[in-house]
Amino acid sequence: MKRIFSMSFIAVIFLTFGGCAAARMESVLNSSNVKPGMSKEEVIKVVGKPSRVSFYYNDKNQLVDEQFYIDRVLRMSMWYEVTSRLTYVNDRLVQSDVVDERREREPRSRF
């Protein structure tokens, strides 16, 4: 009896957390395939084209290129819009960070 209870408990836990993990989307920053030192072309092959791009020259006269990606991420049954920034210096990824995170409004009913 004790063994049946233990097996049932383990099965419930597995199904609960397994279902949540399947529904979760990853942002660009969570992708294990994006690593510092990669070129812009390598990153674009992995995660696709950015939503927005900006660039400037820093005080060392190096070209700094920023690529912004917007992802929808599911966290604890709530959808968020996450804007990630990937920063390149001389065509190499040097930094990645989240610049904005907003909870999406509840979808409106058509009726």
Secondary structure, DSSP 4 states (H G I P E B T S, - for coil): -HHHHHHHHHHHHHHHHHHHHHHPPPPGGG-TT--TT-BHHHHHHHH---SEEEEEE-TTS-EEEEEEEEEEEEETTEEEEEEEEEEEETTEEEEEEEEEEEEPPPPPP--
